[in-house]
Amino acid sequence: MRIVRQDMKDGTMDDLDDMLAGLRDAPATARFDGLEAAVMQGLDRRRERSVARRSLMLAGVMAIGIGWIGSAVPAQPAQAAPGPLLIGMSDYAPSRLLER
């Protein structure tokens, strides 16, 4: 709300005090009723986004670190399994029956 006085010519501090007193005594508009709740909801959303970003950055840094450490550790050479006994292949499997 803006208070404009038409008779204000010299702009003294008394006029300014009167204008501020009039603004203080004026009723607040209805737009301010839900303002606090809206501001708090906005702050909560911003905080949630910040936590999500921080968690995503932490997961990314951990993945890069684990990958880097895993590539630095010497691996053992791969060896083939010594036959189908390790995977439990039955003598009645179709591939075995077709070999006969």
HUZI-V828219 format. One record per pair of residues at least 6 apart in sequence whose ideal C-beta (glycine too) atoms are under 6 Angstrom apart, sorted by sequence separation. I is the first residue (numbers start at 1). GAP is how many residues later the second one is. D is the distance in Angstrom with one decimal. If there is no record, write none. Layout:
<<I GAP D> <I GAP D>>
This chain:
<<8 7 5.1> <3 16 5.1> <3 19 5.1> <3 20 5.8> <1 25 5.5>>
